[in-house]
Amino acid sequence: MLDRTANTASVEWLDPCYINDNSVKYSIKLTNKTSFDRENTSFETDDETTNLQSELTSLLPFQNYTVQVAPVNSVGKGAYQELSFQTHISGISHSCYIKATS
């Protein structure tokens, strides 16, 4: 599940089907790739949490991001699940109307 604004995104996920360890954490990777940039600038951040949700902050408006979440326990890291999204344009209302006058 994803809820987003121009500068934030909230993501939620479910526990893995089979939990063999009570100390499950989740690895979260966030990547931004700007395709129109000459150098194809990208950044990646890696974080861990015990929650089933995360608030991603300090995002740039109208950018493409990929968030990946994987369970981690004493055995190791599981497979990442991926979600791609675009942040909203800053300062633009979703119900914006333009009225032409002559």
N, CA, C and O of each residue as an XYZ file, in Angstrom:
408
protein
N       0.846     -1.176      0.000
C       0.000      0.000      0.000
C       0.890      1.236      0.000
O       1.961      1.244      0.605
N       0.441      2.263     -0.675
C       1.245      3.466     -0.824
C       0.364      4.698     -0.731
O      -0.696      4.770     -1.353
N       0.821      5.671      0.060
C       0.185      6.979      0.125
C       1.309      7.979     -0.088
O       2.343      7.888      0.573
N       1.129      8.937     -1.000
C       2.243      9.819     -1.320
C       1.814     11.263     -1.473
O       0.656     11.563     -1.762
N       2.783     12.156     -1.271
C       2.620     13.585     -1.510
C       3.787     14.006     -2.398
O       4.433     13.157     -3.013
N       4.061     15.299     -2.471
C       5.193     15.782     -3.263
C       6.525     15.420     -2.610
O       7.524     15.230     -3.303
N       6.545     15.324     -1.264
C       7.815     15.121     -0.559
C       7.859     13.905      0.360
O       8.886     13.649      0.989
N       6.754     13.145      0.451
C       6.731     11.981      1.328
C       5.990     10.824      0.678
O       5.215     11.005     -0.261
N       6.246      9.637      1.196
C       5.491      8.457      0.787
C       5.415      7.529      1.989
O       6.408      7.334      2.690
N       4.247      6.959      2.228
C       4.061      5.975      3.295
C       3.834      4.623      2.638
O       2.978      4.484      1.765
N       4.601      3.630      3.061
C       4.445      2.284      2.514
C       4.147      1.313      3.653
O       4.654      1.466      4.764
N       3.324      0.319      3.362
C       2.981     -0.735      4.316
C       3.151     -2.077      3.633
O       3.028     -2.179      2.412
N       3.435     -3.114      4.422
C       3.587     -4.455      3.879
C       3.126     -5.474      4.904
O       2.893     -5.137      6.064
N       2.994     -6.718      4.474
C       2.541     -7.812      5.334
C       3.732     -8.617      5.843
O       4.801     -8.625      5.232
N       3.527     -9.301      6.984
C       4.539    -10.234      7.484
C       4.753    -11.334      6.459
O       3.844    -11.638      5.686
N       5.947    -11.945      6.436
C       6.143    -13.102      5.553
C       5.213    -14.243      5.961
O       4.781    -14.315      7.112
N       4.909    -15.127      5.022
C       4.001    -16.244      5.294
C       4.535    -17.170      6.380
O       3.784    -17.632      7.239
N       5.833    -17.434      6.334
C       6.440    -18.358      7.293
C       7.497    -17.618      8.099
O       8.497    -17.152      7.552
N       7.268    -17.516      9.392
C       8.223    -16.851     10.269
C       8.836    -17.906     11.181
O       8.150    -18.488     12.022
N      10.144    -18.147     11.006
C      10.849    -19.127     11.832
C      11.573    -18.474     12.993
O      12.201    -19.157     13.802
N      11.489    -17.175     13.078
C      12.256    -16.433     14.063
C      11.427    -15.230     14.511
O      10.846    -14.536     13.677
N      11.367    -14.981     15.807
C      10.586    -13.849     16.315
C      11.277    -12.506     16.114
O      10.655    -11.460     16.303
N      12.540    -12.517     15.738
C      13.284    -11.262     15.586
C      13.326    -10.809     14.127
O      14.396    -10.517     13.594
N      12.167    -10.753     13.491
C      12.107    -10.335     12.092
C      12.213     -8.812     12.007
O      11.495     -8.079     12.688
N      13.122     -8.364     11.158
C      13.253     -6.954     10.804
C      12.990     -6.864      9.315
O      12.864     -7.883      8.637
N      12.907     -5.652      8.810
C      12.668     -5.446      7.391
C      13.704     -4.480      6.842
O      13.911     -3.392      7.379
N      14.343     -4.893      5.777
C      15.295     -4.041      5.073
C      14.518     -3.237      4.039
O      13.740     -3.796      3.266
N      14.729     -1.927      4.028
C      14.025     -1.031      3.108
C      15.059     -0.304      2.262
O      15.956      0.356      2.786
N      14.923     -0.434      0.950
C      15.793      0.283      0.021
C      14.947      1.253     -0.782
O      13.892      0.886     -1.300
N      15.410      2.487     -0.885
C      14.736      3.512     -1.676
C      15.703      4.001     -2.740
O      16.829      4.389     -2.429
N      15.270      3.983     -3.990
C      16.119      4.406     -5.101
C      15.391      5.450     -5.933
O      14.196      5.321     -6.198
N      16.113      6.482     -6.343
C      15.590      7.516     -7.236
C      16.493      7.566     -8.453
O      17.693      7.812     -8.330
N      15.929      7.335     -9.620
C      16.685      7.452    -10.863
C      16.038      8.514    -11.721
O      14.874      8.393    -12.103
N      16.790      9.552    -12.023
C      16.289     10.655    -12.821
C      16.718     10.427    -14.262
O      17.882     10.636    -14.602
N      15.801     10.008    -15.100
C      16.143      9.637    -16.474
C      16.506     10.831    -17.343
O      17.239     10.667    -18.318
N      16.016     12.032    -17.023
C      16.308     13.181    -17.869
C      17.633     13.838    -17.506
O      18.085     14.735    -18.218
N      18.258     13.420    -16.433
C      19.544     13.972    -16.019
C      20.633     13.396    -16.928
O      20.630     12.203    -17.229
N      21.549     14.239    -17.355
C      22.613     13.796    -18.249
C      23.424     12.648    -17.666
O      23.815     11.731    -18.386
N      23.672     12.697    -16.384
C      24.498     11.680    -15.741
C      23.661     10.543    -15.166
O      24.210      9.640    -14.535
N      22.350     10.565    -15.368
C      21.446      9.558    -14.820
C      21.689      9.377    -13.323
O      21.904      8.268    -12.835
N      21.648     10.491    -12.619
C      21.901     10.506    -11.181
C      20.932      9.583    -10.466
O      19.736      9.576    -10.759
N      21.445      8.815     -9.541
C      20.586      7.967     -8.730
C      21.118      7.944     -7.318
O      22.313      8.135     -7.093
N      20.239      7.713     -6.368
C      20.694      7.510     -5.002
C      19.941      6.336     -4.428
O      18.847      5.994     -4.876
N      20.535      5.735     -3.443
C      19.908      4.602     -2.786
C      20.154      4.729     -1.292
O      21.255      5.078     -0.866
N      19.143      4.451     -0.508
C      19.287      4.436      0.936
C      18.826      3.083      1.440
O      17.887      2.500      0.897
N      19.473      2.588      2.461
C      19.152      1.274      3.015
C      18.886      1.461      4.503
O      19.714      2.032      5.212
N      17.745      0.988      4.983
C      17.347      1.169      6.378
C      16.705     -0.119      6.862
O      16.255     -0.934      6.056
N      16.659     -0.308      8.190
C      15.981     -1.478      8.765
C      14.966     -1.020      9.802
O      15.180     -0.026     10.496
N      13.854     -1.753      9.903
C      12.816     -1.456     10.870
C      12.147     -2.753     11.310
O      12.223     -3.763     10.611
N      11.493     -2.725     12.466
C      10.693     -3.867     12.917
C       9.213     -3.621     12.630
O       8.386     -4.512     12.822
N       8.880     -2.419     12.171
C       7.494     -2.068     11.853
C       7.065     -2.662     10.517
O       7.900     -3.078      9.714
N       5.762     -2.697     10.291
C       5.205     -3.142      9.015
C       4.851     -1.951      8.128
O       4.023     -2.062      7.223
N       5.488     -0.814      8.397
C       5.257      0.386      7.607
C       6.465      1.298      7.730
O       7.264      1.176      8.659
N       6.582      2.205      6.789
C       7.674      3.178      6.830
C       7.222      4.468      6.179
O       6.497      4.451      5.184
N       7.649      5.580      6.740
C       7.379      6.902      6.189
C       8.666      7.373      5.523
O       9.675      7.596      6.192
N       8.626      7.523      4.200
C       9.777      7.980      3.438
C       9.663      9.492      3.299
O       8.672      9.994      2.769
N      10.661     10.211      3.766
C      10.585     11.673      3.799
C      11.715     12.295      2.977
O      12.614     11.605      2.497
N      11.639     13.593      2.835
C      12.638     14.393      2.096
C      12.753     13.951      0.639
O      13.836     13.998      0.056
N      11.638     13.523      0.054
C      11.624     13.145     -1.351
C      11.477     14.392     -2.216
O      11.009     15.432     -1.752
N      11.874     14.277     -3.452
C      11.749     15.389     -4.393
C      10.419     15.297     -5.133
O       9.961     14.196     -5.438
N       9.792     16.439     -5.427
C       8.526     16.417     -6.148
C       8.684     15.905     -7.574
O       9.713     16.125     -8.214
N       7.650     15.216     -8.065
C       7.537     14.758     -9.444
C       8.756     13.934     -9.873
O       9.317     14.135    -10.951
N       9.148     13.005     -9.001
C      10.290     12.127     -9.265
C       9.843     10.671     -9.216
O       8.867     10.334     -8.545
N      10.557      9.822     -9.925
C      10.292      8.388     -9.928
C      11.161      7.699     -8.887
O      12.379      7.876     -8.858
N      10.519      6.916     -8.039
C      11.214      6.186     -6.979
C      10.848      4.708     -7.048
O       9.793      4.327     -7.556
N      11.749      3.896     -6.523
C      11.489      2.477     -6.324
C      11.805      2.168     -4.872
O      12.891      2.485     -4.387
N      10.852      1.545     -4.174
C      11.086      1.106     -2.808
C      11.052     -0.416     -2.798
O      10.186     -1.032     -3.419
N      12.005     -1.016     -2.084
C      12.092     -2.464     -1.966
C      12.101     -2.826     -0.489
O      12.769     -2.166      0.308
N      11.362     -3.874     -0.116
C      11.288     -4.326      1.270
C      11.576     -5.826      1.304
O      11.026     -6.593      0.513
N      12.453     -6.238      2.237
C      12.782     -7.659      2.395
C      12.825     -8.000      3.878
O      13.339     -7.210      4.671
N      12.292     -9.173      4.278
C      12.398     -9.600      5.676
C      13.827    -10.050      5.984
O      14.513    -10.623      5.138
N      14.258     -9.771      7.228
C      15.593    -10.160      7.684
C      15.445    -10.811      9.057
O      14.805    -10.250      9.947
N      16.044    -12.010      9.233
C      16.058    -12.648     10.551
C      17.431    -13.265     10.784
O      18.374    -12.968     10.051
N      17.552    -14.115     11.789
C      18.852    -14.696     12.136
C      19.413    -15.593     11.033
O      20.620    -15.833     10.991
N      18.557    -16.088     10.144
C      18.998    -16.945      9.042
C      19.573    -16.106      7.897
O      20.492    -16.546      7.206
N      19.041    -14.918      7.700
C      19.509    -14.046      6.620
C      18.400    -13.178      6.079
O      17.347    -13.020      6.697
N      18.657    -12.616      4.909
C      17.714    -11.704      4.267
C      16.892    -12.458      3.226
O      17.427    -13.243      2.443
N      15.579    -12.208      3.229
C      14.689    -12.817      2.239
C      14.696    -12.036      0.937
O      15.487    -11.111      0.755
N      13.812    -12.416      0.043
C      13.709    -11.762     -1.264
C      13.038    -10.394     -1.126
O      12.108    -10.218     -0.339
N      13.527     -9.436     -1.902
C      12.931     -8.108     -1.919
C      11.644     -8.110     -2.734
O      11.556     -8.760     -3.776
N      10.643     -7.373     -2.245
C       9.441     -7.064     -2.996
C       9.563     -5.599     -3.402
O      10.005     -4.775     -2.602
N       9.181     -5.266     -4.620
C       9.445     -3.942     -5.172
C       8.163     -3.214     -5.550
O       7.196     -3.819     -6.014
N       8.178     -1.898     -5.340
C       7.074     -1.025     -5.721
C       7.662      0.253     -6.302
O       8.516      0.882     -5.678
N       7.213      0.639     -7.487
C       7.659      1.889     -8.108
C       6.524      2.909     -8.033
O       5.348      2.563     -8.146
N       6.904      4.173     -7.841
C       5.899      5.231     -7.739
C       6.513      6.558     -8.144
O       7.731      6.687     -8.272
N       5.650      7.539     -8.341
C       6.078      8.898     -8.646
C       5.465      9.839     -7.616
O       4.276      9.748     -7.311
N       6.283     10.740     -7.083
C       5.760     11.727     -6.142
C       4.945     12.762     -6.920
O       5.114     12.933     -8.127
N       4.060     13.444     -6.198
C       3.200     14.453     -6.818
C       3.993     15.719     -7.145
O       5.099     15.924     -6.646
N       3.405     16.556     -7.988
C       3.998     17.853     -8.303
C       3.721     18.786     -7.135
O       2.589     18.860     -6.657
N       4.724     19.486     -6.678
C       4.584     20.391     -5.535
C       3.742     21.605     -5.892
O       3.931     22.220     -6.941
N       2.813     21.941     -5.009
C       2.024     23.149     -5.171
C       0.886     23.065     -6.164
O       0.213     24.068     -6.402
N       0.646     21.908     -6.751
C      -0.440     21.743     -7.715
C      -1.558     20.950     -7.051
O      -1.331     19.854     -6.539
N      -2.733     21.493     -7.060
C      -3.883     20.793     -6.507
C      -4.355     19.744     -7.501
O      -4.269     19.949     -8.712
N      -4.851     18.626     -6.997
C      -5.352     17.571     -7.867
C      -6.644     17.976     -8.566
O      -7.012     17.388     -9.583
N      -7.332     18.974     -8.027
C      -8.559     19.449     -8.659
C      -8.339     20.867     -9.175
O      -9.055     21.796     -8.800
N      -7.362     21.014    -10.019
C      -6.975     22.327    -10.550
C      -7.723     22.580    -11.856
O      -7.753     21.729    -12.746
N      -8.318     23.750    -11.953
C      -9.023     24.146    -13.179
C      -8.414     25.428    -13.711
O      -8.019     26.308    -12.946
N      -8.342     25.524    -15.018
C      -7.841     26.744    -15.650
C      -9.012     27.364    -16.406
O      -9.679     26.705    -17.205
N      -9.242     28.636    -16.136
C     -10.337     29.338    -16.795
C      -9.739     30.349    -17.779
O      -8.966     31.229    -17.400
N     -10.112     30.200    -19.035
C      -9.632     31.110    -20.074
C     -10.552     32.321    -20.129
O     -11.776     32.189    -20.125
N      -9.954     33.483    -20.179
C     -10.750     34.713    -20.310
C     -10.312     35.441    -21.574
O      -9.161     35.327    -21.996
N     -11.227     36.184    -22.173
C     -10.887     36.914    -23.391
C     -10.921     38.396    -23.153
O     -10.660     39.174    -24.071
